[in-house]
């Protein structure tokens, strides 16, 4: 599970999975060619069905010093 005070997008290059919006309980399929974007503080869960490879972009860019939750997700 992750949240982060920014906007971001991810593009699936390979593999299959799902992204669940924890605010609405909607589940969307991820497969090669899928692009999804989340807004500020959206809570979501990604579940890989097969090994996945994705590209992620963040605005503003991450620094690597962002606070994390106990489970390792971004706060």
C-alpha positions as CSV (number, residue, x, y, z in Angstrom):
1,X,0.0,0.0,0.0
2,X,1.3,3.4,-0.8
3,X,0.5,7.1,-0.7
4,X,2.6,10.1,-1.5
5,X,1.9,13.9,-1.6
6,X,2.2,14.3,-5.3
7,X,0.8,13.2,-8.6
8,X,2.3,10.2,-10.4
9,X,1.8,7.8,-13.3
10,X,3.0,4.3,-13.9
11,X,3.2,2.4,-17.3
12,X,3.2,-1.4,-17.4
13,X,5.9,-2.7,-19.7
14,X,5.4,-6.4,-19.0
15,X,3.5,-8.8,-16.8
16,X,0.0,-8.7,-15.4
17,X,-1.6,-7.5,-12.1
18,X,-4.2,-5.3,-10.6
19,X,-4.3,-1.9,-8.9
20,X,-7.0,-1.5,-6.3
21,X,-8.2,2.0,-5.3
22,X,-8.6,1.6,-1.5
23,X,-10.9,4.6,-1.4
24,X,-13.5,3.2,-3.8
25,X,-12.7,-0.5,-3.8
26,X,-12.4,-0.4,-7.6
27,X,-10.0,-2.9,-9.1
28,X,-8.4,-2.3,-12.5
29,X,-6.3,-4.8,-14.5
30,X,-2.7,-4.0,-15.4
31,X,-1.0,-5.5,-18.4
32,X,1.5,-4.4,-21.0
33,X,0.5,-1.0,-22.4
34,X,-1.6,0.0,-19.3
35,X,-1.0,3.6,-18.0
36,X,-2.5,4.6,-14.7
37,X,-2.3,7.9,-12.7
38,X,-3.0,8.6,-9.1
39,X,-3.5,11.9,-7.3
40,X,-2.3,13.4,-4.1
41,X,-2.8,11.0,-1.1
42,X,-4.7,8.3,-3.1
43,X,-4.4,5.0,-1.3
44,X,-3.9,1.9,-3.5
45,X,-2.6,-1.6,-3.6
46,X,-0.9,-3.2,-6.5
47,X,-1.0,-7.0,-6.8
48,X,1.2,-8.8,-9.3
49,X,-0.3,-11.8,-10.9
50,X,2.9,-12.5,-12.9
51,X,6.3,-10.9,-12.7
52,X,5.8,-7.2,-13.6
53,X,8.0,-4.4,-14.9
54,X,6.7,-0.8,-14.8
55,X,8.0,2.7,-15.3
56,X,7.0,5.3,-12.7
57,X,7.1,9.1,-12.8
58,X,6.5,11.5,-10.0
59,X,5.7,15.2,-9.9
60,X,7.5,16.7,-8.0
61,X,10.4,14.3,-8.4
62,X,11.2,12.1,-5.3
63,X,14.4,12.6,-3.5
64,X,14.7,9.2,-1.7
65,X,14.3,10.9,1.7
66,X,10.5,10.7,1.9
67,X,9.0,9.4,5.1
68,X,7.9,5.8,5.1
69,X,5.4,3.8,7.0
70,X,6.3,0.7,9.1
71,X,5.4,-1.6,6.2
72,X,7.8,0.3,3.9
73,X,5.2,2.2,1.9
74,X,5.6,5.9,1.4
75,X,3.6,8.0,3.8
